[in-house]
Amino acid sequence: MNCVKLRWLAGLVSLFLLAEGPLGQGSKIPLAGSESISGVLAEAAAKVVKIVGAGGYLGLEPHQTGILISRDGLVLTAWSHVLVEPGVTVILADGRRFTGEVLHVNPRLELALLKIDTECESWFDLQRSTAKTEPGTWVYALSNVFGIATGREPVSIQRGIIAGKGLLEGRRGNTGPVFRREVLFLDFVTSNPGAAGGAVIDCSGELVGLVGKPLFHERSRIWVNYAIPAVTLKDWLEDAFATEEEATDPEPAGDSISPGIAGKRIGSPELATGLSPEKLGFLLIPEILPQVPAYVEYVFPGSPAEKAGIKPDDLIVTLQGKIVHTCEEVRKHLQRLPKDSKIIIGIQRGEGFLELELDAQ
């Protein structure tokens, strides 16, 4: 039985559970047509955004979903290929469009934080979320699945239960990185293009988690539907903002620096080394236009880049944990790194993200 059939079977199981409720419980839930739940869903949908960005490479879709998490336009979403080019478009529920700036990424958690230039009327408050995540809890997933909504159209809504909580291990593609995190397993099909980054809420509208990217579980050989718990989102954002505050401190202990270079900022003359992609053993694609994404064109045999595992067509998206969008940014960041540092390069390869360690010496 192939993967597609398994995913359809998962959908049929979900429909059965929606009709009958959790086996053995005989529980009643608010129906989608009832006045109370309709109001909850409408309020939650106003906090969900559609995101349009990069796509087309190997047939990858150019859209996904995000959620508003603050009055001043912070958007939380899944880190993916859609965000690898600068200037993604964020579309609010009322159809207004804004350019989103990527502020922070965590490729291992597969999360990204964006900023749009507007004040929002409603948002999910992660600090006050009290949603329960016990198995058997009824939840709703709101997302721009399949990119159906392109303007003011409402996002799609699915209903099911939290099937369980636990460790998820899976791989994206044949060569992609292994995802290994505590997640909420869902009994309905959310692992479809465009749904990643959507909101999973309970019957009162509280945020339960963020819809995860499609992932094929290697042990069970099936597609897994899951959400990253709200508590994980909250913890990561607190860490990201703490790092940001340290970086803006006028006298930081070691702000925006590579390991072992305490007291010196990246960009100071003492750290300039003249490192370049060529010296590390790889070539970037020609910069025939401004804002060219940092794709690797060629890797020299036996070079530090080849030893680290860099390959042609890899897209460089982070250096030392910092986002880089263009070939020019890669060159500038490399020039500022100390010659004795270990260079951590984050690359997008197909649908997967890899962090590779490169020794410049």
VEXDREN-2710 file (C-alpha; in Angstrom, 1 decimal):
% VEXDREN-2710
k/r/px/py/pz
1/MET/0.0/0.0/0.0
2/ASN/1.5/3.3/-1.0
3/CYS/1.8/6.5/1.0
4/VAL/-1.1/8.2/-0.8
5/LYS/-3.5/5.4/0.1
6/LEU/-2.4/5.5/3.7
7/ARG/-3.1/9.2/3.9
8/TRP/-6.6/8.7/2.4
9/LEU/-7.3/5.9/5.0
10/ALA/-6.2/8.3/7.7
11/GLY/-8.8/10.7/6.4
12/LEU/-11.5/8.1/6.5
13/VAL/-10.6/7.2/10.1
14/SER/-10.8/10.9/10.9
15/LEU/-14.3/11.2/9.4
16/PHE/-15.5/8.2/11.5
17/LEU/-14.2/9.7/14.7
18/LEU/-15.8/13.0/13.9
19/ALA/-19.1/11.3/13.5
20/GLU/-19.0/9.0/16.5
21/GLY/-16.7/10.8/18.9
22/PRO/-13.8/9.1/20.8
23/LEU/-14.4/5.4/21.1
24/GLY/-16.0/4.4/24.3
25/GLN/-16.6/7.9/25.6
26/GLY/-19.9/8.8/23.9
27/SER/-18.9/12.5/24.4
28/LYS/-20.7/15.4/22.8
29/ILE/-18.9/18.3/21.3
30/PRO/-20.0/21.7/20.0
31/LEU/-21.0/21.3/16.4
32/ALA/-19.5/23.5/13.7
33/GLY/-22.9/24.9/12.9
34/SER/-23.8/25.9/16.4
35/GLU/-23.8/29.6/17.3
36/SER/-21.2/29.2/20.1
37/ILE/-18.6/27.3/18.1
38/SER/-19.2/29.4/15.0
39/GLY/-18.3/32.5/16.9
40/VAL/-15.2/30.9/18.4
41/LEU/-14.0/29.8/14.9
42/ALA/-14.7/33.2/13.4
43/GLU/-12.7/34.9/16.1
44/ALA/-9.8/32.4/15.7
45/ALA/-9.8/32.7/11.9
46/ALA/-9.1/36.5/12.3
47/LYS/-5.8/35.6/13.9
48/VAL/-4.7/33.3/11.1
49/VAL/-2.8/34.7/8.1
50/LYS/-1.9/33.3/4.7
51/ILE/1.8/33.5/3.6
52/VAL/3.0/33.5/0.0
53/GLY/6.7/33.3/-0.9
54/ALA/9.2/31.2/-2.7
55/GLY/8.1/28.1/-4.5
56/GLY/8.4/26.2/-7.8
57/TYR/11.7/24.4/-7.0
58/LEU/11.1/20.7/-7.5
59/GLY/7.4/21.4/-7.6
60/LEU/7.3/22.9/-4.1
61/GLU/4.2/25.0/-3.3
62/PRO/4.8/28.8/-2.7
63/HIS/2.2/29.2/0.2
64/GLN/1.7/28.3/3.8
65/THR/0.0/29.6/6.9
66/GLY/0.9/31.7/10.0
67/ILE/-0.7/33.0/13.2
68/LEU/-0.7/36.5/14.7
69/ILE/0.8/36.6/18.2
70/SER/1.0/40.3/19.1
71/ARG/-0.7/43.7/18.5
72/ASP/2.4/45.0/16.6
73/GLY/2.3/42.5/13.8
74/LEU/4.4/39.5/14.9
75/VAL/3.6/36.4/13.0
76/LEU/4.6/32.9/14.0
77/THR/4.8/30.2/11.3
78/ALA/6.7/27.1/10.2
79/TRP/10.2/27.5/8.9
80/SER/10.2/26.2/5.3
81/HIS/11.4/26.9/1.7
82/VAL/8.5/29.4/1.4
83/LEU/10.5/31.9/3.5
84/VAL/13.9/31.5/2.0
85/GLU/13.6/34.6/-0.2
86/PRO/13.3/38.1/1.3
87/GLY/9.9/39.9/1.1
88/VAL/7.3/37.2/1.6
89/THR/3.7/38.4/1.4
90/VAL/1.5/38.1/4.5
91/ILE/-2.3/38.3/3.9
92/LEU/-4.6/39.1/6.8
93/ALA/-8.1/37.7/7.2
94/ASP/-9.6/40.9/5.8
95/GLY/-7.5/40.7/2.6
96/ARG/-4.9/43.3/3.4
97/ARG/-1.4/42.4/2.2
98/PHE/1.9/43.2/3.9
99/THR/5.5/42.4/3.3
100/GLY/6.8/40.1/6.0
101/GLU/10.4/40.4/7.4
102/VAL/11.9/37.3/8.9
103/LEU/13.2/38.2/12.4
104/HIS/14.1/34.8/13.9
105/VAL/14.3/31.2/12.8
106/ASN/14.8/27.9/14.6
107/PRO/15.3/25.3/11.9
108/ARG/15.5/22.4/14.4
109/LEU/12.1/23.3/15.8
110/GLU/11.1/24.3/12.3
111/LEU/9.7/27.6/13.5
112/ALA/10.0/31.2/12.2
113/LEU/9.0/34.6/13.5
114/LEU/8.0/37.3/11.0
115/LYS/7.1/41.0/11.4
116/ILE/4.6/43.0/9.4
117/ASP/4.1/46.8/9.6
118/THR/0.6/47.1/11.0
119/GLU/-1.3/47.0/14.3
120/CYS/-3.5/44.0/14.7
121/GLU/-6.9/44.0/16.4
122/SER/-6.7/40.4/17.6
123/TRP/-4.0/37.8/18.1
124/PHE/-3.2/34.6/20.0
125/ASP/-1.7/35.4/23.4
126/LEU/0.8/32.7/24.1
127/GLN/1.5/34.0/27.6
128/ARG/-2.1/33.5/28.7
129/SER/-2.9/30.2/26.9
130/THR/-4.4/27.6/29.2
131/ALA/-5.5/25.1/26.5
132/LYS/-5.5/21.4/27.5
133/THR/-3.5/19.0/25.4
134/GLU/-4.7/15.7/26.8
135/PRO/-5.4/12.8/24.4
136/GLY/-9.0/12.8/23.5
137/THR/-9.4/16.6/23.5
138/TRP/-11.4/17.9/20.6
139/VAL/-9.5/20.5/18.5
140/TYR/-9.9/22.5/15.3
141/ALA/-7.1/23.2/12.8
142/LEU/-7.3/26.5/10.8
143/SER/-5.0/26.8/7.8
144/ASN/-4.6/27.9/4.2
145/VAL/-4.4/24.2/3.0
146/PHE/-3.7/23.9/-0.7
147/GLY/-3.5/27.7/-1.0
148/ILE/-7.2/28.0/-1.5
149/ALA/-7.5/31.4/0.2
150/THR/-5.7/34.2/-1.7
151/GLY/-7.4/37.2/-0.3
152/ARG/-10.4/37.7/2.0
153/GLU/-11.5/34.2/1.6
154/PRO/-11.7/32.3/5.0
155/VAL/-9.1/29.8/5.9
156/SER/-10.1/26.1/5.9
157/ILE/-11.2/24.5/9.1
158/GLN/-10.8/20.8/10.1
159/ARG/-12.0/19.1/13.3
160/GLY/-10.6/16.0/15.2
161/ILE/-9.0/15.0/18.4
162/ILE/-5.6/14.9/19.9
163/ALA/-4.7/11.3/19.5
164/GLY/-1.7/11.4/21.8
165/LYS/1.5/13.2/23.0
166/GLY/5.0/11.9/22.5
167/LEU/8.3/11.9/20.7
168/LEU/8.1/12.1/16.9
169/GLU/11.0/11.0/14.7
170/GLY/10.8/11.3/10.9
171/ARG/12.7/12.4/7.9
172/ARG/11.8/14.8/5.1
173/GLY/12.7/13.1/1.8
174/ASN/15.5/10.6/1.3
175/THR/18.3/12.9/2.3
176/GLY/16.6/15.5/4.5
177/PRO/17.3/16.0/8.2
178/VAL/15.6/14.0/10.9
179/PHE/12.9/15.8/12.9
180/ARG/12.9/14.7/16.5
181/ARG/10.6/16.6/18.9
182/GLU/7.8/16.2/21.4
183/VAL/4.6/16.8/19.5
184/LEU/0.8/16.5/19.7
185/PHE/-0.4/13.7/17.4
186/LEU/-3.6/14.6/15.6
187/ASP/-6.2/12.1/14.3
188/PHE/-7.2/14.1/11.2
189/VAL/-5.2/14.9/8.1
190/THR/-3.4/18.2/8.4
191/SER/-0.2/17.2/6.6
192/ASN/-1.1/18.7/3.2
193/PRO/0.6/21.6/1.3
194/GLY/-0.2/25.0/2.7
195/ALA/-1.4/23.9/6.1
196/ALA/2.0/24.2/7.9
197/GLY/2.0/27.0/10.4
198/GLY/-1.7/27.0/10.9
199/ALA/-3.5/27.2/14.3
200/VAL/-4.7/24.3/16.3
201/ILE/-7.3/25.5/18.8
202/ASP/-9.6/23.9/21.4
203/CYS/-13.4/24.4/21.6
204/SER/-12.9/27.7/23.5
205/GLY/-10.6/29.2/21.0
206/GLU/-7.4/28.8/23.0
207/LEU/-4.2/28.0/21.0
208/VAL/-3.2/24.3/21.4
209/GLY/-0.3/24.3/18.9
210/LEU/1.0/25.1/15.5
211/VAL/0.3/22.7/12.5
212/GLY/3.6/21.0/11.6
213/LYS/5.1/20.5/8.2
214/PRO/4.3/17.3/6.3
215/LEU/6.5/14.5/7.6
216/PHE/6.9/10.8/6.7
217/HIS/7.5/8.6/9.7
218/GLU/10.2/6.2/8.9
219/ARG/9.2/3.4/11.4
220/SER/5.5/3.3/10.6
221/ARG/5.9/4.2/6.9
222/ILE/3.0/6.6/7.1
223/TRP/2.4/10.4/6.9
224/VAL/2.1/11.9/10.3
225/ASN/-0.3/14.7/11.3
226/TYR/1.0/16.6/14.3
227/ALA/1.1/20.0/16.0
228/ILE/4.0/21.7/17.8
229/PRO/2.6/22.4/21.3
230/ALA/1.9/26.0/22.4
231/VAL/4.2/25.6/25.4
232/THR/7.1/24.9/23.0
233/LEU/6.2/27.9/20.9
234/LYS/6.2/30.1/24.1
235/ASP/9.5/28.8/25.3
236/TRP/11.2/29.4/22.0
237/LEU/9.9/32.9/21.6
238/GLU/11.1/33.8/25.1
239/ASP/14.6/32.6/24.2
240/ALA/14.5/34.5/20.9
241/PHE/13.5/37.8/22.5
242/ALA/16.1/37.3/25.2
243/THR/18.8/36.9/22.6
244/GLU/17.5/40.0/20.8
245/GLU/17.7/42.1/24.0
246/GLU/21.3/41.0/24.5
247/ALA/22.1/41.9/21.0
248/THR/20.8/45.5/21.5
249/ASP/22.5/46.0/24.9
250/PRO/25.0/48.9/24.5
251/GLU/27.6/47.0/26.5
252/PRO/26.9/43.3/26.0
253/ALA/29.2/40.6/27.3
254/GLY/29.4/38.9/24.0
255/ASP/26.8/40.1/21.6
256/SER/26.3/38.6/18.1
257/ILE/29.6/36.8/18.3
258/SER/31.1/33.5/17.4
259/PRO/32.0/31.0/20.2
260/GLY/35.2/32.0/21.9
261/ILE/35.4/35.6/20.8
262/ALA/33.9/37.2/23.9
263/GLY/34.0/41.0/24.0
264/LYS/34.4/41.6/20.2
265/ARG/31.4/42.2/17.9
266/ILE/31.0/40.6/14.5
267/GLY/32.0/43.3/12.1
268/SER/34.8/44.8/14.1
269/PRO/38.1/45.3/12.3
270/GLU/39.8/42.9/14.7
271/LEU/37.7/40.0/13.3
272/ALA/37.9/40.7/9.6
273/THR/39.6/37.7/8.0
274/GLY/38.8/37.9/4.3
275/LEU/37.0/34.5/4.3
276/SER/35.0/33.9/1.2
277/PRO/33.0/31.1/-0.4
278/GLU/35.9/30.4/-2.8
279/LYS/38.4/30.0/0.0
280/LEU/36.0/27.6/1.7
281/GLY/35.7/25.5/-1.4
282/PHE/32.4/26.5/-3.1
283/LEU/31.0/28.9/-5.7
284/LEU/27.7/30.7/-5.4
285/ILE/25.5/31.2/-8.5
286/PRO/26.4/34.4/-10.5
287/GLU/25.0/37.6/-9.1
288/ILE/23.5/38.9/-12.4
289/LEU/20.7/40.7/-10.6
290/PRO/20.3/42.3/-7.1
291/GLN/19.1/40.1/-4.3
292/VAL/20.2/36.8/-5.8
293/PRO/19.4/33.9/-3.4
294/ALA/22.5/32.2/-2.1
295/TYR/22.4/28.9/-4.1
296/VAL/25.6/26.9/-4.3
297/GLU/26.7/26.3/-7.9
298/TYR/29.8/24.2/-7.5
299/VAL/31.8/22.5/-4.7
300/PHE/35.5/21.9/-5.2
301/PRO/36.6/18.3/-4.6
302/GLY/38.6/17.8/-1.3
303/SER/37.7/21.3/0.0
304/PRO/36.3/22.1/3.5
305/ALA/32.9/22.6/1.9
306/GLU/32.9/19.1/0.4
307/LYS/34.1/17.6/3.6
308/ALA/31.3/19.3/5.5
309/GLY/28.7/17.9/3.1
310/ILE/27.8/21.0/1.0
311/LYS/26.4/20.1/-2.4
312/PRO/25.5/22.0/-5.6
313/ASP/21.9/23.4/-5.6
314/ASP/22.0/23.8/-1.8
315/LEU/20.5/27.1/-0.6
316/ILE/22.4/28.8/2.2
317/VAL/19.9/30.3/4.6
318/THR/21.8/30.8/7.9
319/LEU/25.4/31.4/8.9
320/GLN/26.3/31.0/12.6
321/GLY/22.5/30.9/13.2
322/LYS/21.9/34.3/11.5
323/ILE/19.6/34.5/8.5
324/VAL/21.2/35.3/5.1
325/HIS/19.0/35.9/2.1
326/THR/21.4/36.7/-0.7
327/CYS/24.9/35.9/-2.1
328/GLU/26.0/39.3/-1.0
329/GLU/25.0/38.7/2.6
330/VAL/26.8/35.4/2.6
331/ARG/30.0/37.1/1.5
332/LYS/29.7/39.9/4.0
333/HIS/29.1/37.5/6.9
334/LEU/32.0/35.3/6.0
335/GLN/34.4/38.3/5.8
336/ARG/33.5/39.1/9.4
337/LEU/34.1/35.6/10.9
338/PRO/37.3/34.8/12.8
339/LYS/39.7/32.5/11.0
340/ASP/39.8/30.0/13.8
341/SER/36.0/29.6/14.2
342/LYS/33.9/26.6/13.3
343/ILE/31.5/27.8/10.6
344/ILE/27.9/26.6/11.0
345/ILE/26.1/26.8/7.7
346/GLY/22.3/26.1/7.5
347/ILE/21.2/25.0/4.1
348/GLN/17.8/24.2/2.5
349/ARG/18.0/21.0/0.5
350/GLY/14.8/20.2/-1.2
351/GLU/12.1/20.3/1.6
352/GLY/14.6/19.6/4.3
353/PHE/17.0/21.8/6.4
354/LEU/20.5/20.8/7.4
355/GLU/23.1/22.4/9.7
356/LEU/26.6/21.6/8.6
357/GLU/29.9/22.4/10.4
358/LEU/32.7/23.7/8.2
359/ASP/36.3/24.0/9.4
360/ALA/37.8/27.0/7.7
361/GLN/41.4/25.9/8.5
END
